[in-house]
Amino acid sequence: MDFNKSSKPGLFDVIRKAFKDVADQAQHVRIRHDKIEAYAKSLKPLLKEEVFDQAHHFIGSPEQTAAFVLILDSINFGGTFKKDLVKEGFALRDSSLYFTMAAKLKEIFENEGGISAAKLATIKTQDCAALFGLTSGPVASKIADLYARSLRELGEFIDSKHGGRFAGVLDSAENSVEKLVGELSDLKSFNDISDYKGIRVPLLKRAQITAADLHLAFEHLGRQLFNDIDKLTTFPDNAVAHVLHEDGLLEYSKDLQKKIEDGIELKAGSEEEIEIRACAGHAVELIRSLRPDLNSMNIDHVLWLRSHEPDYLVRNHHKAMTMFY
């Protein structure tokens, strides 16, 4: 079954069904259904300026804005190892690897006008380390290498499929978030699909969050990119799951909880790792069913920003070395 064709209908229905299928069979993670209703009522929507702020993000011409978002979300992973990066001498901004990288990329766009697709297509690991101030430590070196791979793939994709124009990705989407996510998920670094007990589970975190970020960025330019933005699911990663666990909506098995508390890395694509992400995704959908004023993207933003509050930074979230989040 092919989830990666942009013309395929029902992509997000497939993702939501995968969330539920995993949650129904999960052995390491349990959703506390009895707490969903009260939690849903307690959530307060964010203001637009709280979500895609201009303190960390660059807004320029349509081409520059598309380039900034696509490049940023091509390296929007590695946050599960932010404590390890700090130990290796890397300075975080606002307790977030994402905010740190966004701010560094913003400076590049402000000072140099951006980075061309052709340059991305030949970028090397040491170039990424220098651009983003990563150290030579083992974790930073691994992440720099993964960043370089992802950026090279993006550069080659923009050059070969869109004539070097980042905004060409938006043109081909034809106002459909489903088409955009489908096209991005054809890229290996965005192809976030796992096997769970014989079930194919497409989570597509970075493809979806890229679409969401493009939508939010272009709102600053007074342009609505997509007519189906409400189709997006949550963007299943470590942060949203961590908040839902700390708030009591997700329960972990004793063994999984100990691994997380001890900072033991989970294998990407393992049953435990998929269950954490998919159960968080299904919990968000349950919340959404009780809050017609919020879509899944809105709920994700509330929970993700909450993950940077001091109370949520005290305890470990799960770690997995992956390009997908």
N, C-alpha and C positions, 0 to 999 in steps of 0.2 A: 504494500500500500504506500503510495507516494504522497508525502505531506508537503513536498517542496515545490510544486508547480503553482505559480502565482495565479493561474486561472482556476485552480481547484476551489470549488465552493465549500463553505463550512469548515475552513481551517480552524477557526477559533472554537467551534463546537467540538472538533476533534480534540483540541487541547483540553477543554473543560471536561470532556468525557474521560480523558486520560487521568486528569487530576482525581476524579471520583473513583475510577477503577483502581488506582493505586491506593487511595485512602480506604477503600472497602476491604483491601487485602493486606494492608500494612500491619507488620508485626512489631516494628520498632517505634512507631509514632502513632499517637491516637489523638483525634480531634475531640475536644470536650463540647459536644453539641449542646449540653445544658447551659453553657455560658455564652453561646453565640448571640442570643437575642439582646441580653443586657449590654454586651459589648458593642453590638451594632448601634444601639441607641446612644451610646456614650461618645461615638466618634464625631469630631467637629471638623467640617470641611476647611481646607486651607484656602487662603487667598492666592490668586494667580501669581502674584509677585513672590510668594513664598516658595513656589515650586521650581520655576526655571528663572532664577534671579540673575541679574546682570552683574552682580559682584563677582561671580565665579564664571559666568558664561559670556561668550562673545556674540553680539548681534551686529551684522554689517549688511552688505548687499545680499540679495537672495542667494547668489552663488557662494559668497563667503559664508553665509549662515548655514547653508546646506553642507558645505565643506567642514565647517567647525563641528557640527553635530555628528556627521558621519565618521570623522576622524576620532572624535572624543569617544563615541560609542564603540569604535573598533578596539579601543584599549580600556573599555569599561569593565575590567575584571581584575582579579588579584586582591580584592579587598579582604578576603578571608585571611590573608597573611599580613595585614597591616601592622600588627604588633611585632611580627618578625622583622618587617622592614624598619620599624622604629629602632629595634635592637641593633640593626645593622647601620644605624646612623642616618636614616632617612627622616626628614622633617615633614610631619603631616600638617595639613591645614584644616582647621575645624574638625579634627578627629576623623577625617574621611579621606581615603585614598582617592575616591572619585572627585571630591572638591579640590584636592591638591592637583590632580592631573588637569582638571577643567581650568583652574586658574593659571597653570603653567602654559597650557595650550592657548588660552586667551591672550597671554602676553605675546606669544609667537604671532598670533593673528594681528594684534595691535601694532607690533613692531615691524613685522615683515609682510603683512598682508595675507598670510596663510601658508599652506604647503601644497604644492602641486601634486596631482595624481602621479605624474612621471617620477617625481622625487620619492614619493611613498613607495613606488614599485621597486625601488632599488635600495631602500633603507636597510641598514644593518643593525645588529644588536647593540653595538657600541654607539651608534648614532642615537638610538632610543634612550640609552642610558644617559648620554650627554644632554639630549633635548629635555628630558624630564627629571634630571638631577638624581637618577638612581645610583646607588653605591655599587661597589664591586663585591658585595656580600653574596653568598650562595643563593638566597631567596631572591634578592634584587636582580641578580644576573639571570635567573630562570625567568622571571617576569619580563625583563627587558627583551629576552629572546622571544618569548611568546608575543609581546607587543610588536616586535619587528615582523614576525610571521603574519600577524593579523593585518598590519598596515601595508605590507607588501601585497597581500591578497586584495585589499581594498583598492590600492593604487592600480593594480593590474585590471581589476574589475571596472573601475571608472574609466580607465583608458580604453579598454577593449570594447566595453558594452555601451559606454555613454560619451565617447569622443573626448574624454578628459574633463567633462563637465559634471561636477558633483550634483548640480541641480537637475541633470538628466535623469537621475534616479526618481525625482519627484514627477517629472514629465511622464515617465513610463508607468508610474503608479496610477495615473489618471484619477486622482482624488480618492483612491481606494487604499485604506490602511491594510486590507487583506492582501492586495496585490504587492504592496511594498514589503510586507513581512515575508510573503512567499518568495519574492525575488532575493531578498537578503539571506534567507535561510538556505539558498542554494550554495552560498559561500561556506567553505569548511569551517571557518572560525565562527560562523553564526549558526551552524547546523547542530543545534542543541537537541538532539534526539537520542534517547536511551532505550534499552530493553529492560523490562522489569517483569520477571516471571513469564516471559513469552508475550508480554504486552508491549507494543511499541509506544513510547511515551515522548511526544514532542512538547518540550517546555518552551523553547525558543525565547528565552529571556532577553538576550541582547537584540535580536531582531525586533521584538516588540517594544523594548524601551527606546530603541532608535526611532521607531515610528512615533512614539509618544513625545520624545524630545524634539523631533522635527515639528510636530504639531504645536508644541508649546513655544518653540523658538519663533516660528512664523506668525504666531499670534502677536508677537511684539512688532511685526512688520504689517500688521493689519490684514493678514491673509489666512484664510481657513484652508488647510491642505486637504483634509479628508472629510468625507461625508459619512463615514462609518466608524468614527473613533471609539464609540461605545462598545465595539466588538472586542477590543483588546482585553486580555485577561490581566491578572496581576503579573509582575515580572519576577518569577520565583528564584530567589537567591538565598544568601545566608541571613541578610539583615531582617527581612520581613518575617522569616521563620523564627528568628531569635526574639523579635518583639512579641510575636504571638505565643511563643513558649513562655517568655517572662511574664506575660499578662495572663497566663493560665489557660489559653485556648488550645495549645498543643502540649501533649505529655509525651516524654521520651522514655524508652525502656531504661532500666538502671544501667545496663551495659553501655548503651549509647550515651546516656547522660555523663557517665564517668569518662568516656573517651573525649567528649567535648570539654568537660571541665579540666581534663589533663592536657588539653591542647594536642591530642592525637589526630593526625590528618586522616580524614575519610577518603577512600578511593572514589574519584569521580565516576559516576555510573554504577556505584554499588547500591545494594538494596537500601541501606540506611540513608545514603545521600539522596537518592531519588525520593524516598518516602518523606524526608524532611521538606523537600521542595514542593512535591506534589500535594502533600497534606496542607501545607501553607496555602497553596493555590486554591485548593478546594475550600478551605476555611474562609478565604476572602470571597469566594463565590457565594458561600452561605450568608456571609455578612451582607454582601451586595443585594441578595434576594430580599432583605429586610430594610434596605435603604434605597428606595427608588430615586432619591436625589443624588446618589453617588454612583459612579461607574467603577469598574475594577481598577482603572488607572488612578482615579481619585483616592481610593482606599489605599492603594500601594504607596502613593506619595505621603499620605498621613503616617503610615506605619514606618516607611523608610526614614523619614525625617525624625520620627520618634527614636529610632535606633541610635541616633547620635546624642541623645540626652544622657547626662551623667549616670542616671540609674540603670541604663541599659548597657553602658560601657564597662560596668564593673565585672560582669561575668562573661566568659568566653561564648562566642557563637561557633558553629562548626567550621572546620577548615577543609578545603579541597582544592588541590592545584588543578585548575581548569581554565580554559579560555571563555567559558560560557557565563561566568559571573565572578 
